[in-house]
Amino acid sequence: MADEQLSARGGRFFAAPWRRSVLAPVLGALPAPAFPEPSWWWLAYIGLVPWLLLVRSAPTNRRAALEGWLGGAGFLLVVHHWLLPSLHVFILVLAALLGLLWAPWGLLVRRLLGGSPGPGRVAAALVLVPALWLAIELVRSWEYLGGPWGLLGASQWQVGPALRLASVGGVWLVSFLLVAVNTALTALISAPQARITALAGLSGCVLAGAGVWWWAPLPRPAGMVRVALVQPGVVEGPGPRFDLEERLTRQLTGRKVDLVVWGESSVGADLGDRRDLRDRLTALSRTVGANVLVNVDARRSDRPGIFKSSELIGPNGPTGDRYDKMRLVPFGEYVPARSVLGWATSVGKAAREDRRRGTAQVVMRLPDGLRIGPLVCFESAFPDMSRHLADQGAQLLVAQSATSSFQDSWAPAQHASLAALRAAETWRPMVHATLTGVSAVADARGRTVGRWLGTERSSAVVYQVPLAQGTSPYVRFGDWVVHASLAALAGYAVLEAVRGLRGRKNFTARRR
């Protein structure tokens, strides 16, 4: 009863119910500027605290679930706000639907941190609140729900200790510790009876980060490779774009590059049908003295449908190495359940025709023996895809992207920042080549190589990319943080079920 009274007082402190409903999405969105372009990375360590304080003070479970839902919707809406020109009002529908994933999180926060929690509840919260957040990130990372864009840990792409954590447990470990820090700070503010436990939890997070920084293994240097990124900028039409990419690539003649990378959709016609384009690319490879990795977005001559394919062109023509994009952008490249959601094409720029999917990842080999693992655009957001390529022997990860539809938004910088995380996770350097910027390169520890090519640039730039040897703990052990989190949640669910059964038995016994 005392807990309910304290929770009600907390609710009155924040505001009346309708005001809390307005406040919840605003507080949920607070961590969003931690991502590029603002890149206020430090905000991720404190940005969840106001939302947690609001939810823990909810007077009822229903209110806690509602505020979890609204906060989650607010977070997703701001992180994905750059989609508004393409999806229009439909982005509000998507944010509301995906925000529902945070409703159970709101219930758990109130259950463990509401009222006057003691050391036991706070200790449980330090594990279970981050664990459930991770479970939510896992669910929404499913490609059909939009994919893993805006995972909280991805905000730390330029923080050295966080990148070392990613090499051990992927972006998942970074997310877990960020939420744990926010939970500990919330307990310090709101749970005076358990401040020692909260301080211990906060210290544990700091020690975990410091321990990984000092003792986690590092990749071993393995030489250099010269990679050229060709970024034409905003050009209308596939023909003029191809002409400009060709001119920019010719500028690389005599610069002793090992690989030239063009961006996503850099070729707008199937090379099997267009012998003229194929011959021009072959001559270009011969002139520059390096293979050219292009990306074809066209209806195929050998298979029905439109594919986005990475194709390697050598001095003797196509090498036969081709990768068809497997994970497509919902609404941008296909419409999920088109028979039900096809109306989205009438209110935004949703795909008029679904692209076709590839069936397997591919590792390509250059003449000098270098093995490259291609990814296309959206796929660089998926930790499992780059991890699989590294496990299959790729020495260099190559992402080909195009974000020209979102040129003046946060999207290009957010996308480019993912190269650092994927590189740190796998101990494999990554190049992120785009049509219109931002293009970037990261070494095997996630550190930026050279300068980013901003959205204002149209050029061909050569990067000296350091290669690395070794297998990162994340590649070796996979998503162990996710599995441990799910196990903790399952254990808690079983414990709660047992407690419920015992409570009902005791109640029945008393009535008798």
PyMOL commands that set and color helices and strands:
alter all, ss='L'
color gray80, all
select helices_A, chain A and resi 2-14+17-28+32-34+41-45+49-56+61-79+81-87+90-113+119-140+143-145+152-156+160-190+192-215+238-250+275-288+338-341+344-347+377-381+383-391+404-406+411-426+473-477+480-511
alter helices_A, ss='H'
color red, helices_A
select strands_A, chain A and resi 220-231+259-262+291-299+306-314+317-324+364-365+371-376+396-401+430-434+440-442+459-469
alter strands_A, ss='S'
color yellow, strands_A
deselect
rebuild
show_as cartoon
